[in-house]
């Protein structure tokens, strides 16, 4: 969930933020701190993609994760390498084929499914929430004024559940492993949060939007989100190593994930129950599979109608403090802080993992970065990518 459990660090200070379910919406940081971090990231040695991978991942100011995989597709060819450890306890090296949680990049998948269904006339993003979830809309504050478009663009104003529930899981292993149904997540929201603004009046990153959106998509189609992802994205694109797990990942299913506990010790969080993120941040994938998805987005081949990608990338200016350094947000995609060229994509984070996908249209380049440390300052990675790398 990008906003989810990323711990942004300035020097030795660790700042816990949450994004996207989940995405990197760094609400805890002030703009001045963000500017300083971006400047610091520019100091990373980026002479080669290999240097970038190793130096960014290993440096605790920028990332400091146990391991990572970087994939870059460009006119010069493909770069695909892994660094560090997939399992700290057993000292197992990270492999380029390892699967990791992608966090809030899941939102890009959910938004894409919604746009495909709109193309087919199953629904319209202008539909009111009451059309698909009348009982839930009646319970949610301002629910009867919300539309599907406001959910997918983070403009509904609904409270974000991700931060408190994940922070609690970081200190309580039993809560970390607890299964939450979408209805239980919404019950938690209704009990604990209030709207930030009226629907359509502003934009603020909220994982709750995508829990409601996923529930509405299931109601509109009569299919589960796992079935919708599989039939509409995973299978058509050949993403054979991507799935939406139902609970705690099975043994050996993914690389081990880690976070820094309050004690300062590295804690294994692979037992986090991904149901707590669901359609806001629960997908598991590999770098090569994510490259297939990123290319399908960048080329528009994921859709039948070019207007769908155009709508998805109709970016509205947003506060980067609220959107994890992204300066614009569309439908499940955001404008990335890349100095060398215009870029868009999404970041993600869960309790134990951080991730990024990014496409740079004018350079014909796509980037995928997956890591098994949720303290990685993933939103700083674009700032570390300089012009010489993109030009070969």
Secondary structure, DSSP 8 states (H G I E B T S, - for coil): -EEEEEEEEETTEEEEEEEETT--B-TTS-HHHHHHHHHHHTTS--SSHHHHHHHHHH-TTT---SEEEEEEEETTEEEEEEEEEEETTTTEE--TT--EE-GGGHHHHHHHHHHHHHHTTS--TTSBHHHH-HHHHHHSTTGGG-BHHHHHTT-S-----HHHHHHHHHH-HHHHT----HHHHHHHHHHH---SS-TTS-----HHHHHHHHHHHHHHHSS-HHHHHIIIIIHHHT-TT-EE-SSB--TTSS---EEE-TTS-EEE-TT-BGGGTGGGT-EEE-HHHHHHHHHHHHHSTT-SSHHHHHHHT--EE--TTTTTT-SEE-SS-EE---SSS--EEEEEEETTEEEEEEEEGGGTEEEEEEESBTTS-GGGTGGG--HHHHT-
